Amino acid sequence: MEHLLKLSSLTPDEIIHILDVADEYKRLHKAGTDPKDLQGKAVALMFGKHSTRTRTSLEVGIYQMGGLGTYLSAGDLQTARGEPVQDTARVLGRIYDGIEYRGYGQHIVHTLSEYSGVPVWNGLTNEFHPTQALADMLTMREHSQKPLSEMKLCFLGDAHNNVANSLMIASAKMGMDFRAISPAQCAPDPALVKTCRELAQASGARITVTDRIDGVRDCDFVYTDVWVSMGEPDDIWRDRIELLSPYQVNRAVMDATQNPEAKFLHCLPAFHNMETTVGKDIFGKFGISEMEVTEEVFESDASVVFDQAENRLHTIKAVMVATLGDQVY
């Protein structure tokens, strides 16, 4: 494994290895014995978008393993003044041992990987969010007695966003039953669905795209995300609310799984009340106090969203060591 640009480039064995190493790192961290597997390594953190979980998991993970991380916002770099990405990549590759990118087009991480000469990790692009999907799979393994190949995962809402895309790829790779449940306007890209169904032929996965909310039946995990992603214009809120309100994850949806052990997943941040600026603004304009998930579900025992958030730390450690660490587990 040289880079992590999107999950389709990894084999199922590589994914399992990352999850197993993340498990071990989590155990060692809880025991207070973080190994220094990145001792002497320096990592550039290129961030073009706001972040809580991606930034903190990387900075803390690098520190705990003995390395150095440098946070570089879009305004810190000369790319903001027009320097080509390929030039920036070649500079950073001469100075750093690895590069994490969180920002816009998928082509940017591919350019960084092509020109830098060091491992590059995708911390979120418009198209994919592979580091999130790895943390999600680790969380699902922790909250189910089933192997991944027997799990049923449904994604409700904006099913053509970067998180849903990466979850569908992960499911196809790992033999899972994945269901994208959304109105047609928010369905996954047909080309990606075709690719995932081709992957599923080898793994035994099932990839379903439907607008029927009763598609959640028998699911082990119910996942959703915000209805408008970073970088999308604010003026689409009205249309998204009209389209996606029927796909809100609420008690009725969780009950419709007919699985009392079903868990709720969300990559965060979530708009489940009016305590955010966005939540207050949406309530003032449209009169709704909860969006993609209700407060009841978000705060319920079924919700494992903060386990997901914590697991960003352990899985990114595993990714970094798999690509630039000296330790082999």
N, C-alpha and C positions, 0 to 999 in steps of 0.2 A: 504494500500500500504506500503510494508516493504522496498523494494529495487526498483531500476530501472536498470535491467540488459538487458532486451530487451522488446519491446513494446508488444509482444505477451502475456506477463504475465499480462498486464493491461486490464481491462474491458473498453468498450466504455465510460461508465459513469465516470470512473477514468480519462480517457484522457480528456474528456470535463471539468471535475473539474479542472484539472491542467491548461488547457487553460483559463478557467474563472478566476482562481486565478492569473494567469500571467497577464491577462488583468487588474485586479485590482491593482496588483503591479506596472504595467506600469503607470496607472493613478496616483497612489500615488507618484511615482517617479517624474513624470512631474510636480506634484503640490509641490514638495519639502518636502513631508511628508513620507519618507520611514519608515515603521513600523519596530521596533526592534524585529522581531519575532525569531531571532536566538541569542538573547542576552545570553551570557554565553556559547554558543556552540562552539566547536572547530572541524575543519574539516581538514582531511589529503588529500592533492591533490597529488596523485601518478601519475607521468607523465613519460611515457617511450618513447613518441614521441613529436616532436615539436608542438607548439600550439600558436595561437593568440587568437581566439574567445573563445575557451573552457577555457583557463587559465584566461583570463581577465574577462570573465563573472562570473566565480566562485569567483575569488579573490575580485572583486568589489562588487558582490552580497552579499557575506558573510559579507564584511565590512559594506555595507549599512544597513544590517539587524542586526548589532551589534555583529556578531560573529568573530571568528579568523580562518583564513585559513593558513595552512603551506604547501608551495610548496616543494615537494620532487621529485627531478629528479631521473632517474634510477641510476645515479652515486652517489646520496646521500644515498641510501639505501644499506643495507648489502645483498640484493638480487643480487646485482651486483657481489658479491663474493661467491654466492652460497647458501645463506640462503633460505630455502624453503618458498614459498609464504604463506603456512599455518602458519608458525611460525611468519612471518612478520604481517600477519593478526591478530593473537592473541595479539601481542604487540600493534599494532595500535589501536585495539579495546579496550584495557585497558586505553588508553590515550585520544583517540579522540571519538567524538560523531557520526561521519560519515566519509566515505571514498569515494573519487572520483578516478576512475582509467581511464587512457587514455594510451593505449599501444597496445598490440598484441592479443594473443589468447583469445577468449571468455571464455575459461575455467578458465582464471585467475580471472575474476570478479566473477565467480561462486564460486571459491575457497575462495576469499575474503569474500563473503557473508556468506559462510558456516562456516568459522572459526572466523570471527572478532566479531560477536555478535552485530554489529551496522549496520545502513543502508549503502548500497553501491550503487553507481551510475556509470553507464557506460558512460564515456565521449568519447569513441570511442574504438572499438576493430577491429580486421581484418574483423569480420563478421557483426557487427552492429554498428549503431550510433544513438541510440534512442533520445538523447538530441537534436541532430540536427533536427530530424524529428518533434519533438514537436515544436521547434521554427518555422519550416516551416509551420506547420499547423496553428499556431497563425498568421503568415504572410498571409497565404491564406485567413483566416477569415477576416483579415483587408482589403484585396484588392478584395473582392468579396461580392456581395449582397446575394449570395447563401449560404445555409448551407453546411457543409462539405459533407453531403450525396448526394448532387447534383453536386458536383464539378468534373471536369475531369482534371486529372493530367497525363502528359506524361513525361517519363524520357528517354532522348536520350544519347546514347554513351555506356559507360562501365556499363551495367545494372546489373552486378553481384558484384558490390562493396558494401561496408557497408552502404553507404547512400541510394542507390537504394533498398537494402534489407529492411532497416527500413521504407522507404517510402511505399514500397509495403505492409508491415505488417500494417502500420498505415491506409493505404487506405482500406485494407480488413476489419479492425476493424470498420472503420467509415462509411462504405457503399459507398465509392468513386469509380469512374471509373478511374482505374490506367492502364496505358499502358507503358510497357517496350519495347523500340524501339532500337534495336541493332543488329549487326551481330550475327549469331548463336554462334560464339566463345565467345561472351561477354554477352550472355543471362543469366538471373538469374538461380540459382541452381534449377533444376526440383523439388527436394524435398521441397524447400521453396515455390515454385509456388503452389505445391499441397496443402501445409498447408494453404497458403493464400486463395486459392479457396475454401477450406473447411470453413475457417472463413467467406468468402464472402457469403456462403449459409445462414448464420444467419443474416448478415448485409445488404444484397442486393447489395454488391459491385460487380464490374466487374473487373477481372484481365486478361489483354491481354498481350501476349508476341508475338512480331512480328519483322521482319526485314524491314518492309515497312515504309518509312519515312512519307508517306501520312497518317499514323496512328495518326498524330498530329491534324487532322481535328477536329474542334469543341472543342479543348482543351482550358481550362481556364488558365492553367499554363504549361509552358514548362521548364523543369528542366534538367540541365546537371552537370557534375563534371569532374575533371581532368581525362585524359586518362590513367595515370599511378598513382596508389595510393602509399601512404607512405609505405615503407617496401618492395615494389616490385623492382626487379632488373632493373637497367638502360638499360640493353641490350634488353629490350622488347619494347623500344620506337619505333623502326623502324616498328615492326609488328603492334603495336597499331595505329600508324599514318596511315599505309596502310589500316587497318581495319576500323578505326573510322572517317577518314576524311570525308566520305560521310554523317556522322551523326553530323557534326558540326552544332551548332545552329547559323544560320545567318538570314539575312532578309528574304530570300526565305522560310526558315522553319517557321518563325513567320507568314509570309503571308499565308502559307499553312494551318494554323489553321482556316483561314477564320473567325477569331474572333478578331475584332479590339480592344477588351478589354483584350486580352491574355497578361499575364505577364510572365516575365523571372525570373527564380530562379537558384541560384547557391550557394553551401555551402561555397565557397571560401577556399583557394586562387584559383584564376582563371588565366589561361594563355591566355589572350586576346590581348597581344601586346608583344613587345620585351623589356619591362622595367624590367623583372625579369631575374635572372641568368639562370633559366631554359629556358625562352623564347629566350634569346640570344644564348644559347647553341644549342637549337633545330633549330633555324634559320641557324646557322653556319653549322650544320650537314645535315639538310634536306631541307633548303630553304623555310620554312613556317614561317610566322610572327604571325599567329593567330592559336590557336588550337581548343579547344572544343567549344569556342564561339568567335564571331568576336567582335572587338572593337565597331562597330556600334550598335550591340544589347546590349552589356554590358553597354554602356553609354547612351542607349536610355531611353525614358520615360517609356517603358515597363519593364525595369529592376528594381526589388525591392530587390536586393541582400543585400543592406546595411540595409534595414528594417529587413531582415532575421538575419543579424549579430547582430543588436541591440536586437532582440527578444531572442537571446541566454541568455541574462542577465535576462530577466523577467521570462522566462520559467524555468531556472535552480533555480531561487528563489522559484518558485512554487513547483518544485520537492523536494527541500530540506525541505521546510516547511511541505509538505505532508508526509514526512517520519520521520522527527525529530523535527519539530517545535511544539510549544504549541498552537499557534493561529489556530483557525478554522474559515474559511470563508464560 
